[in-house]
Amino acid sequence: MKKILFGATAAAVLAACTFGAVSANASAPAAAPAAVMAAAANGNLQQSTHLTIEAATKAAQATLDAAEKENQRVSVAVVDRNGNTLVTLRGDGAGPQSYESAVKKAFTAVSWNAPTSELVKRLTNAPTLKDIPGTLFLAGGAPVATGNHQGAPIAGIGVAGAPSGDLDEKFAQAGVAALAN
């Protein structure tokens, strides 16, 4: 009888401990919002502005339309502040190399917050800049900035496929201008 009583008592203690551990784990997520709020209150979080997919599409289409008005066959890419591609449009007849080039030009423009035509000039003093993965130092990329983030870029637009980088960049600027409206 003592063995049965001892076994029943051990089982009850084990069940209580298991229930207590499960209960403690079940209540743990409730503490998470407080931890996040504390981190925000301490200045550990930062907010940034990003284009919506609708705005990125509007900019890309305006860019492509500007190129088509001049009978140019180009590809367009719009990237967010972090260099992630949001939208790409490959115009009818655009060369196969233009797609990747447009993405790299957009990434380069947003990374340095400068038109890629200006960045090409920096290669004279820092020729190894061109070795940074994902970048392309050819005219045709333009950053998109807003006034309410101290001029920090929120996106980049890259164009490739026109006979000159100057034309590519002109079309990219049409996309930037479309976002101002």
SULZI-V660941 format. One record per residue. N is the residue number from 1. PHI is phi as a letter, one per 40 degrees, with the letter a starting at -180 (* if undefined). OMEGA is omega in whole degrees, -180 to 180 (NA if undefined). BURIAL is + if it has 9 or more other C-alpha atoms within 8 Angstrom, else -. Layout:
n = {N & N}
phi = {PHI & PHI}
omega = {OMEGA & OMEGA}
burial = {BURIAL & BURIAL}
//
This chain:
n = {1 & 2 & 3 & 4 & 5 & 6 & 7 & 8 & 9 & 10 & 11 & 12 & 13 & 14 & 15 & 16 & 17 & 18 & 19 & 20 & 21 & 22 & 23 & 24 & 25 & 26 & 27 & 28 & 29 & 30 & 31 & 32 & 33 & 34 & 35 & 36 & 37 & 38 & 39 & 40 & 41 & 42 & 43 & 44 & 45 & 46 & 47 & 48 & 49 & 50 & 51 & 52 & 53 & 54 & 55 & 56 & 57 & 58 & 59 & 60 & 61 & 62 & 63 & 64 & 65 & 66 & 67 & 68 & 69 & 70 & 71 & 72 & 73 & 74 & 75 & 76 & 77 & 78 & 79 & 80 & 81 & 82 & 83 & 84 & 85 & 86 & 87 & 88 & 89 & 90 & 91 & 92 & 93 & 94 & 95 & 96 & 97 & 98 & 99 & 100 & 101 & 102 & 103 & 104 & 105 & 106 & 107 & 108 & 109 & 110 & 111 & 112 & 113 & 114 & 115 & 116 & 117 & 118 & 119 & 120 & 121 & 122 & 123 & 124 & 125 & 126 & 127 & 128 & 129 & 130 & 131 & 132 & 133 & 134 & 135 & 136 & 137 & 138 & 139 & 140 & 141 & 142 & 143 & 144 & 145 & 146 & 147 & 148 & 149 & 150 & 151 & 152 & 153 & 154 & 155 & 156 & 157 & 158 & 159 & 160 & 161 & 162 & 163 & 164 & 165 & 166 & 167 & 168 & 169 & 170 & 171 & 172 & 173 & 174 & 175 & 176 & 177 & 178 & 179 & 180 & 181}
phi = {* & c & c & c & c & c & c & c & c & c & c & c & c & c & c & c & c & c & c & c & c & c & c & c & c & c & c & c & d & c & c & c & d & c & c & c & c & c & c & c & c & c & g & c & b & b & b & b & b & b & c & c & c & c & c & c & c & d & c & c & c & c & c & c & c & c & c & c & c & b & f & b & b & b & b & b & b & b & b & c & d & c & g & c & c & c & a & b & b & b & c & d & g & c & c & c & c & c & c & c & c & c & c & c & c & c & c & c & c & c & c & b & f & a & c & c & c & c & c & d & c & c & c & d & c & b & c & c & d & c & c & c & d & g & b & a & c & b & d & h & b & b & c & b & b & b & c & c & b & f & g & c & c & b & a & a & b & b & b & a & h & c & c & a & c & c & c & d & c & d & c & c & c & c & c & c & c & c & c & c & c}
omega = {180 & 180 & -180 & 179 & 178 & 179 & 180 & 178 & 179 & 179 & 180 & 178 & 179 & 179 & 180 & 179 & 179 & 179 & 179 & 179 & 179 & 179 & 179 & 179 & -179 & -179 & -178 & -179 & 179 & 180 & -176 & 180 & 178 & 179 & 178 & 179 & 179 & 179 & 179 & -180 & -180 & 180 & -179 & -180 & 180 & 176 & 176 & -178 & 179 & 174 & 171 & 177 & 178 & 179 & 179 & 179 & 178 & 180 & -180 & -179 & 177 & 178 & 180 & 178 & 179 & 179 & -179 & 177 & 180 & 179 & 179 & 180 & -174 & 168 & -178 & 174 & 174 & 179 & 178 & -177 & -179 & 179 & 178 & -179 & 177 & -176 & 169 & 175 & 177 & -179 & 177 & 177 & 179 & -179 & -178 & 180 & -172 & -178 & -178 & 179 & 179 & 179 & -179 & 178 & 178 & 179 & -180 & -179 & -180 & -178 & -178 & 180 & 180 & 173 & -177 & 176 & 177 & -179 & 177 & -179 & -179 & -179 & 177 & -178 & -178 & -174 & -179 & 176 & -178 & -179 & -180 & -177 & 176 & -177 & 175 & -176 & 173 & 179 & 179 & 179 & 180 & 176 & 174 & -178 & 175 & -180 & -174 & 175 & 178 & 176 & 179 & -179 & 176 & -179 & 174 & 177 & 179 & 179 & 177 & 175 & 178 & -178 & 179 & 177 & 178 & 177 & 178 & -177 & 176 & 180 & 177 & 179 & 176 & 176 & 177 & -179 & 180 & 180 & 180 & -178 & NA}
burial = {- & - & - & - & - & - & - & - & - & - & - & - & - & - & - & - & - & - & - & - & - & - & - & - & - & - & - & - & - & - & - & - & - & - & - & - & - & - & + & + & - & - & - & - & - & - & - & - & - & - & + & - & - & - & + & + & + & + & + & + & + & + & + & + & - & + & + & + & - & - & - & + & + & + & + & + & + & + & + & + & + & - & + & - & + & + & + & + & + & + & + & - & - & + & + & - & - & + & + & - & + & + & + & + & + & + & + & + & + & + & + & - & + & + & + & + & + & + & + & + & - & + & + & - & - & - & - & - & - & + & - & - & - & - & + & + & + & + & + & + & + & + & + & + & + & + & - & - & - & - & - & - & + & + & + & + & + & + & + & + & + & + & - & - & + & + & + & + & + & + & + & + & + & + & + & + & - & + & + & - & -}
//
